[in-house]
Amino acid sequence: MPIREGDRVYILLEDGRDYLVRVEQGKSLGTHLGNIDLGELPGREFGEYILTTGGKRAFLLQPGVVENIFHMRRKTQIVYPKDLGYILLMLDVKEKDRVIDVGLGSGAMCGALARLVGEEGKVYAYERREEFIVVAKRNLEEWGLLDRVVIRLQDIEEGF
Ligand SMILES: C[S@@+](CC[C@H](N)C(=O)[O-])C[C@H]1O[C@@H](n2cnc3c(N)ncnc32)[C@H](O)[C@@H]1O
């Protein structure tokens, strides 16, 4: 699939260092193995590699749930993929499910749930601190999942 302006690209350098960037003209990514001109990415294919100015390979990949979580903005502790995998399997979360997420925080768990429930599912996320909702909303919007989530600024001691 070709990379387009505005796409988010997971860049994996040949030594294992990684970055998550948005493709924008006039922007460049500085790394310890050289720079990458992000304006040169449109038209390249996901899965290809390009060379940094230092002559090192940089693989251009589509970010998945795990890359999104490891590179997300966060204001709280988050649930990490190692635990997420177990939780999601135990809950048997699948397409079209309607799920409650208690303690939205920065949105890692919520994003993973929203991804699994699909376009026809819904996640109802409760959070009692508004400043965390602001961060989580930005993350979910960036991942293209915000429309699957209903966010409530509410302490769950008041019920669901
Ligand atoms: C560790 S963070 C959650 C991390 C989040 N699930 C993630 O994966 O990014 C815990 C969150 O739960 C919220 N929280 C704790 N008790 C709550 C309650 N009674 N009602 C609503 N939110 C609560 C906190 O404000 C905090 O944002």
The ligand as an SDF file (V2000), in Angstrom:
LIG
                    3D

 27 29  0  0  0  0  0  0  0  0999 V2000
   -3.6500    3.4760   35.5190 C   0  0  0  0  0  0  0  0  0  0  0  0
   -4.7830    4.6320   34.8730 S   0  0  0  0  0  0  0  0  0  0  0  0
   -5.6110    3.7450   33.6030 C   0  0  0  0  0  0  0  0  0  0  0  0
   -4.8080    3.4490   32.4000 C   0  0  0  0  0  0  0  0  0  0  0  0
   -5.6210    3.1990   31.1610 C   0  0  0  0  0  0  0  0  0  0  0  0
   -6.5570    2.1130   31.3380 N   0  0  0  0  0  0  0  0  0  0  0  0
   -4.6840    2.9370   29.9950 C   0  0  0  0  0  0  0  0  0  0  0  0
   -4.5050    1.7650   29.6380 O   0  0  0  0  0  0  0  0  0  0  0  0
   -4.1020    3.9040   29.4640 O   0  0  0  0  0  0  0  0  0  0  0  0
   -6.0960    4.6350   36.0660 C   0  0  0  0  0  0  0  0  0  0  0  0
   -7.1600    5.6470   35.7430 C   0  0  0  0  0  0  0  0  0  0  0  0
   -8.3480    5.3420   36.4240 O   0  0  0  0  0  0  0  0  0  0  0  0
   -8.9690    6.5490   36.8150 C   0  0  0  0  0  0  0  0  0  0  0  0
   -9.8510    6.2150   37.9310 N   0  0  0  0  0  0  0  0  0  0  0  0
   -9.4940    5.7030   39.1390 C   0  0  0  0  0  0  0  0  0  0  0  0
  -10.5810    5.5120   39.9020 N   0  0  0  0  0  0  0  0  0  0  0  0
  -11.6560    5.9040   39.1730 C   0  0  0  0  0  0  0  0  0  0  0  0
  -13.0550    5.9470   39.4250 C   0  0  0  0  0  0  0  0  0  0  0  0
  -13.5510    5.5490   40.6020 N   0  0  0  0  0  0  0  0  0  0  0  0
  -13.8740    6.3990   38.4560 N   0  0  0  0  0  0  0  0  0  0  0  0
  -13.3720    6.7910   37.2650 C   0  0  0  0  0  0  0  0  0  0  0  0
  -12.0520    6.7980   36.9690 N   0  0  0  0  0  0  0  0  0  0  0  0
  -11.1920    6.3570   37.9090 C   0  0  0  0  0  0  0  0  0  0  0  0
   -7.7800    7.4180   37.1990 C   0  0  0  0  0  0  0  0  0  0  0  0
   -8.1230    8.8020   37.1910 O   0  0  0  0  0  0  0  0  0  0  0  0
   -6.7580    7.0510   36.1370 C   0  0  0  0  0  0  0  0  0  0  0  0
   -6.8470    7.8900   35.0250 O   0  0  0  0  0  0  0  0  0  0  0  0
  1  2  1  0
  2  3  1  0
  2 10  1  0
  3  4  1  0
  4  5  1  0
  5  6  1  0
  5  7  1  0
  7  8  2  0
  7  9  1  0
 10 11  1  0
 11 12  1  0
 11 26  1  0
 12 13  1  0
 13 14  1  0
 13 24  1  0
 14 15  1  0
 14 23  1  0
 15 16  2  0
 16 17  1  0
 17 18  1  0
 17 23  2  0
 18 19  1  0
 18 20  2  0
 20 21  1  0
 21 22  2  0
 22 23  1  0
 24 25  1  0
 24 26  1  0
 26 27  1  0
M  CHG  2   2   1   9  -1
M  END
$$$$
